[in-house]
Amino acid sequence: FEPVEFKNYEDNLYFLGAKNIYKMTNALLKPKEELEWLKPNEAAKISGNFVSFDLDSSVYVLTDDRKLVVMFKGEVVKIVDLDFDVRPGAELINLGNREFLAVDKELKLARIINDAGELKISYNLSSAETIKDTLFDKESRTLYLLSPAKIWELKIN
């Protein structure tokens, strides 16, 4: 198992694999063996490979089959079709209020979508010659883009 991405939430460490999600409980205090968080019969409901995720009390996953999957306690709650391709390296950021920021570094696009998969706003990031990495500050609602020569800043409304 090679994780695609990992995130910390309430002292638990979540690992995103290509076809599953793993959880290590109390990862910051007393790490234990990781457990499959997504139940195998639930994972079978999801087409495509997992590309990126974010979480709060629920887990949200983008798949390379143009899906946004909402899960809770290891079970699929909702699978939504997206109107755009999801490429490896894309990032998903939970903005709250059932909205998400999907960042495609290769196409240099950032899209705000809701949990129904509807596109709300699209940002053209082509001013950055190459996007090496991104960071989103949830408090200031600012997306930072790291390029070879600059750091770009985009306020998300």
For each residue, the residues with C-beta under 8 A, 3 or more apart:
1: 15 17 22
2: 17 18
3: 6 15 16 17 22
4: 16 17 18 50 51 52
5: 15 16 52 53
6: 3 13 14 15 16
7: 13 14 16 53 54 55
8: 11 12 13 14 27 28
9: 12 14 55 56
10:
11: 8 25 26 27 28 29
12: 8 9 23 24 25 26 27
13: 6 7 8 23 24 27 28 31 34
14: 6 7 8 9 21 22 23 24 37 53 55 59
15: 1 3 5 6 21 22 23 24 34
16: 3 4 5 6 7 21 50 52 53 61
17: 1 2 3 4 20 21 22 50
18: 2 4 49 50
19: 43 46 49 50
20: 17 36 37 38 40 43 50
21: 14 15 16 17 36 37 38 50 53 59 61 71
22: 1 3 14 15 17 34 35 36 37
23: 12 13 14 15 34 35 37
24: 12 13 14 15 27 31 32 33 34 35
25: 11 12 32 35
26: 11 12 29 30 31 32
27: 8 11 12 13 24 31
28: 8 11 13
29: 11 26
30: 26
31: 13 24 26 27
32: 24 25 26
33: 24
34: 13 15 22 23 24
35: 22 23 24 25
36: 20 21 22 39 40
37: 14 20 21 22 23 59 74
38: 20 21 42 43 71 74
39: 36 42 43 74 75
40: 20 36 43 44
41: 44 45
42: 38 39 45 46 71 74 75 76
43: 19 20 38 39 40 46
44: 40 41
45: 41 42 76 79
46: 19 42 43 50 61 63 67 69 76 79
47: 63 65 67
48: 63 64 65 66 67
49: 18 19 63 64 65
50: 4 16 17 18 19 20 21 46 53 61 62 63
51: 4 61 62 63 64 86 87 88 89 90 92
52: 4 5 16 61 62 86 90 91 92 102
53: 5 7 14 16 21 50 59 60 61 62 92
54: 7 59 60 92 93 94 100
55: 7 9 14 58 59 60 94
56: 9 94 96
57: 72
58: 55 70 71 72 77
59: 14 21 37 53 54 55 70 71 72
60: 53 54 55 68 69 70 71 92 94 100 115
61: 16 21 46 50 51 52 53 67 68 69 71 92
62: 50 51 52 53 67 68 69 82 86 90 92 102
63: 46 47 48 49 50 51 66 67 69 86
64: 48 49 51 86 87 88
65: 47 48 49 86
66: 48 63 81 82 83 84 85 86
67: 46 47 48 61 62 63 79 80 81 82 86
68: 60 61 62 79 80 82 100 113 115 117
69: 46 60 61 62 63 76 78 79 80
70: 58 59 60 76 77 78 79 80 115
71: 21 38 42 58 59 60 61 74 75 76 77
72: 57 58 59 75 77
73:
74: 37 38 39 42 71
75: 39 42 71 72
76: 42 45 46 69 70 71 79
77: 58 70 71 72
78: 69 70 115
79: 45 46 67 68 69 70 76
80: 67 68 69 70 115 116 117
81: 66 67 117
82: 62 66 67 68 86 102 113 117
83: 66 117 119
84: 66 102 104 111 119
85: 66
86: 51 52 62 63 64 65 66 67 82 90 102 104
87: 51 64 90 104 106 107
88: 51 64
89: 51 104 105 106
90: 51 52 62 86 87 102 103 104 105
91: 52 101 102 103 105 134
92: 51 52 53 54 60 61 62 100 101 102
93: 54 100 101 102 103 136 143
94: 54 55 56 60 100
95: 99 100 101 112 138 141 156
96: 56 99 138
97:
98: 114 115
99: 95 96 112 113 114 115 120
100: 54 60 68 92 93 94 95 112 113 114 115
101: 91 92 93 95 110 111 112 136 143 156
102: 52 62 82 84 86 90 91 92 93 110 111 112 113
103: 90 91 93 109 110 111 125 134 143
104: 84 86 87 89 90 107 108 109 110 111
105: 89 90 91 108 131 132 134
106: 87 89
107: 87 104
108: 104 105 124 125 126 128 131
109: 103 104 122 123 124 125
110: 101 102 103 104 122 123 125 143 154 156
111: 84 101 102 103 104 119 120 121 122 123
112: 95 99 100 101 102 119 120 121 122 156
113: 68 82 99 100 102 117 118 119 120
114: 98 99 100 117 118 120
115: 60 68 70 78 80 98 99 100
116: 80
117: 68 80 81 82 83 113 114
118: 113 114
119: 83 84 111 112 113 122
120: 99 111 112 113 114
121: 111 112 157
122: 109 110 111 112 119
123: 109 110 111 154 156
124: 108 109 127
125: 103 108 109 110 128 131 145 152 154
126: 108
127: 124 152
128: 108 125 131 145 147 150 152
129: 147 148 149
130: 147 148
131: 105 108 125 128 134 145 146 147
132: 105 146 147 148
133: 145 146
134: 91 103 105 131 143 144 145 146
135: 143 144 146
136: 93 101 142 143 144 156
137: 140 141 142 144
138: 95 96 141
139:
140: 137 155
141: 95 137 138 155 156 157
142: 136 137 153 154 155 156
143: 93 101 103 110 134 135 136 153 154 156
144: 134 135 136 137 151 152 153 154
145: 125 128 131 133 134 151 152 153 154
146: 131 132 133 134 135 151
147: 128 129 130 131 132 150 151 152
148: 129 130 132
149: 129
150: 128 147
151: 144 145 146 147
152: 125 127 128 144 145 147
153: 142 143 144 145
154: 110 123 125 142 143 144 145
155: 140 141 142
156: 95 101 110 112 123 136 141 142 143
157: 121 141
